[in-house]
Amino acid sequence: MSRFFAVKLEERGLLSLSGNDLRDFLQGIVTNDVNRVTAEQAIWAAFLTPQGKYLHDFFIAQPSQGTFWLDIEAARRQDLMKRLKIYKLRSQVEMADLSEDFEVHALYGEIPEHVSLPDQAGASRPIGEGILLRDPRHADVGLRLIAPRAKSAELLKELGTAPGERDDYESRRIALGIPDGSRDMEIEKAVLLENGFDELGGVDWQKGCFMGQELTARTKYRGLVKKRLLPVEVEGPLPEVGSTVTLNGKQVGQIRSSANGHALALLRLDTFKNEETPELQSGEARLTPRKPEWAGF
């Protein structure tokens, strides 16, 4: 019986960018180094406001020479395209929305040997007319399959997957402390370093300037991070997104995404000054925060 599962991510969309100026165009805008993107390596990156606040994040993969695919939030893809076009100016870059013709699946569980992907975040390879990649945020989240809608079922069968449960995939991601777009990072308010973008490889400090780079770097080097998105174990009913987190009756954070007894919470770091593992509350639930193994604070 298969222990390798697949879940279709209905909320994901796909943009295609191509052209002679593709790398130079994106390099000056996004937080990561697009020169790292090859047929064998995908990356995670963000697009920020000039003030360094979160707007969009996405995975960038290379399906063919001179073309990038951006795995994005489908509901917000028009906003991203509009913003990218503002900065395109005379750059030789073409953009196309492939969301109606392609779909994204999350694959998790015991990955069979025949899948043959290196065990590193972002490792990728072509499969059929699509791309198979390890999650660029953290290899333990699992894999992603980006494929034509008409071919997805065939490719999933080839990979040996069985239908999975969305909450099982989500609880795996959440327990690792991995943020997922605007579900976990508030648009035009969230700061990348509060959400682990640095430690998870979504920011390259050596690549040079990007939109919002100055304020992002200032936050890092002056130690201005006062909150962190952390996984919490939930005992009791799962709180809704936006629910207040308290310590001894005092507000110390807010709940983001949750599933299967796990949640992500944006918590004030001074919460941990006096107690190694503080007992937090959100509504009727008790919360136990955990520091992810990859976190550097």
Beta strands, then each sheet from edge to edge (+ up, - down):
strand 1: 4-8
strand 2: 12-18
strand 3: 43-48
strand 4: 54-64
strand 5: 67-73
strand 6: 94-97
strand 7: 102-109
strand 8: 124-127
strand 9: 130-134
strand 10: 143-148
strand 11: 162-163
strand 12: 227-235
strand 13: 244-247
strand 14: 250-259
strand 15: 262-268
strand 16: 280-282
strand 17: 285-289
sheet 1: 8+ 9- 10+ 7- 1+ 11+
sheet 2: 3+ 4- 5+ 2- 6+
sheet 3: 13+ 14- 15+ 12- 17+ 16-
end
